[in-house]
Amino acid sequence: MLKVRIVSRRVSARVWAVLLLSIPLSAIDTRAQGIVEGRVTDAVTREPLAGANIVILNYQVGASTDSEGKFQIALSAGPYVMSVSYLGYRTKNIDVTVGTSDTIRLHVLLVPSAVLLDQVTVVAEPTPVSSIHGLGALSISTKELQHITGAFGDIGRIVQAMAGVTSNNEMSSQFNVRGGTAHENLILLNGAQVLEPFHLKEAPNTSLSTFNASLLRNVLFFAGGFPARYGDRLSAVLDLEYRQGNKDRLSGQVEA
C-alpha cells in the first residue's frame, strides 16, 4: 500500500507540471499589459487632429489618430516616453508609467508652429483651356470670409459681389447668375441640398440667407462649368461646408 501512495504522488506532481507549462504565454502577457488611450487636438481651436503620429521612443510601437483625433496603444507594464507629432505643430513628449491592467487616458494639446521649407522653383507649361475642369470655380476660406464685408454677414450678399452674379433688389439675398433665375441655382450644405435657403421671402423684395457666415469652413462657388456630380442645374452651384464644432469648450461670438 505504501508503494502505491508514493507513485500516485509522483504522477500528480507531473500532471501539475504539464498543466503549468501548457498555459499560453499570451494570457500571461495580456494580464501584464495596460492601455494608453486619448485624444489629440489643436491647442488653439481644440479641433481634433486626424492622422497625428504617436510613437513610443526606443520601442517599435506606435499608432495614429482617427478622424476624431483618438488613439489607443497596448503596452506592457513599465515607464515609457510617448512622442506625439503632427505636421505644422510642435512635437510633444510625454512621460507615461503603465501599470498592470491600467487604462491611462490622455488629452494631448499640440501648439501650431511655422514650418521652414527650402526654396522651391516651380516651372510649368500653359494648360489648354479645354482640359481645365471647373473653370468657373471660386473657393473662399474661413479667413477670407472674415475680411469680406457685407450686410448682416450674409453669404448671399457675399456671392452677389462676385463676377457674373446680379441681384434684382439690394434688400434681397437671392442672386441670379449669367441671366438665370434664383431657382436655377443649386445650394448645398455639407453635401445636402437646401431647398429653402432664404428667410423673409414673404416680405416684398426682401430675403436673408439661412446660413451663419461665422460657422462656415469653406465656400465653393461655380458660376458656370461645374462638374457633373452636381447634376443638371442651369445657372450656378453654391457648395457650403460648416466647420466642426468644439465638444470640449463652449464659446460664442457677439456682433454689433
N, C-alpha and C positions, 0 to 999 in steps of 0.2 A: 504493500500500500504506500509506503514512503517513496519508493521509486516513481510511482505514478504521479504523485503530487509534484515532485521536482520537475518532471518532464512537462507537466501542464503549465508550470510557472514559466519555463523557458519558452514554450510555444506562445504564451500570452505576451511575453516581452517582445518576441519577434513580430507578432501581429501589430502591436502598438508602434514599433519602429517603422513598419511598412506603411501604416496609416499616416504617420507624421511626414514621411518622405513623399507621399502621394499628394499632399496639399499643394495646389498650384501656387507658384510664386507670385502670379499676378494678383491673387487675392490678398496676399500679404502687402504687396506694393500699393494696392488700392486703399487699404486701411491707413497706410502711412502717408498718403497724399493729401494735399489741401487744394483749394480752389482760389484763384485770384481773378476777380471779375470787376468790371467797372465801365466807365463811360468817359470818352474824350471829347471835350467841347472847346470852342473858342473862348478865350478869357474875356473878350470884349463883348461879343454879341451873344455868347452862350449857345450858339448853334452847334449841332453835332458835327464832328469831323469824320467823314466816311473815308476809309482806306488808310487811316493812321497806322503806323508800324509800332508794334510793341515787341521788344527784344529783351530776353534775359541775358545780361552780359556774362561772358565766359561759359555759356551753355548754348547748345544748339536747340533752343526753344524760343518760340515766338508766335505772334498772332497778328491779325489786322482787324480793325473795327469794321462793323457792318454799316448799313445806311443810316442807322440811328446813333452811330458812334460807340456802340457797345462791343466789348470783347470778353473772353474767358480763357484762362490758362490753368491747366492742372500741373502742380509741382509737388515734388517730394518735400518732406519737412526740412526746414533749414532757412538760413538767411540768403537773400538774393538782392541784386541791383537790377531794377527794371528800367529800361530806356524807352521813352515814348517820343516819337519823331513824326513830323508831318511837313511837307514841302511848304515853305513860306512861313514857318513857325520855329521858335526856339526849341531845341531838344531838351527834354526834361528827364533827369534820372531820379528814381525813387527807390529808397531802401525798403525792402519788404521782408518780413520774417514769417514764414509759413509754418503753421503747426499741424499736427496730425488731425485730419478731418475738419480743418478750419476752412471757413469761407470769408475771404477778405474782399471787401467792396471799396473801390476807389473812384473818385471823381477827379479826373486829370484836366487841368486848365492849361492850355497852351497859348503863349503870348505871340502875336504876329511879329514877324521880323522881316526886314528887307533882305532879298537875296541878290548878291552882286554876281553878275554874269559877265563873261568875256565878251568882247566886241564881236558882233555878228554882221557879216556883209551878205545881203540878200540880192541876188541877181535873178530877174525874171523876164520872161518874154511876154509880149502882149497876147492876151487870150481873145480869140474871136468872140464877138458878142453873141453869136448863135449858140455857143457852148456854155454860156453863163446861165446858171439856174437861179431863179428868184431874183431877177434883175432889179425889181422894184422894192426889195425888202429893205426895211429900215428898223434897226434894233436900238432900243433905248434902255439903258441900265438904270438901277436904282439911284446911283449918284447923279446921273444926268437928269433924271426926273426931278430931283431936288433943286436943280438950277434952272429949270424951265418954269417960267412964270405963267400963270393962268388963273382965271377967276375961280374961286372956290376949290382950287386944286383939282379941277375936273379933268379926267383923262380925255373926255370928249373934246374939251376946248384945246387941249394939247395937240390932239390929232388934227384939229381944224387949222393949226398953224403950219402943217406940212404941205409940201408941194403936191399939187393936183387935187387938193381937198378944198371944198367950198361948203358954205352954210347959207341957208336962206334967211336965217334970223340970228342976230347976235345974242339973243336970250335963250337960244336952244343949243343943246349939246349934240344934237343929231348932225351928221355930216354926210355930204354927198361926194363921191369920188368920180372924177372924169365924166361928169354929166349923168351919172346914175342916180338912183334914189336911195334913201336910207335903208329900205327893206332889202336892197340888193347886197348889203354888206354882211359878212359873217363875223360874229363876235364870239370868241371862245375865252373861257376862264379855266385855267388848269386842264385844258383839253376837252372841256364840256361846253356845248353850245348854250349861249344865253339868249333865250327867246325874247325877254323883256329887259333890255339893258338900260332903260331910262325911267326916271321918275317924273312926276308932274306933267305927264303927257296930256292930261285932261285940260290943263290950263292953255289958253290960246297962245300959240307960238312960243311956248316955254317948255323946257325939259332939262333934267340933270341926269348924268350917268349914275348908275348904282354902285360904281366901283370906288373904293377908297385908294387914292393915289399913294398914300403913305404906306400901304400894305403891299404894293406891287414890287415884285422882284425883277421882272423883265417885261418889256413890251416889244412885240414884234408886229410890224405893220407892213402889209403888202398893198400898194396902190395899184398893182397890176402884175400879171405874170406870176401869180403864186403857184406853188407846187400842186400836183394833182391830189395829194392827200387831204386837201381842204375842200374837195368837192367841186361843184359846178356853180359857185356863186359868180355873179356877173361883174360886180364892181371891185370890192376890196375885202381884205381879211385883217381883223384885229385880234391877235393872239396874246392874251394876258396871262401872266403867271404870278400868283401870290407867293410871297416868301413864307418859309416855315416859321410857326410860332415858337416862342420860348416857353417850355414847360416848367423850367426851374425858377424863373424870375418874372414877376408881374410888373409891367411898365405901361406908361401911357404917354400921350402927346396932346398938347393943347395949342391950337392955332387961333389967332385973332386977326 
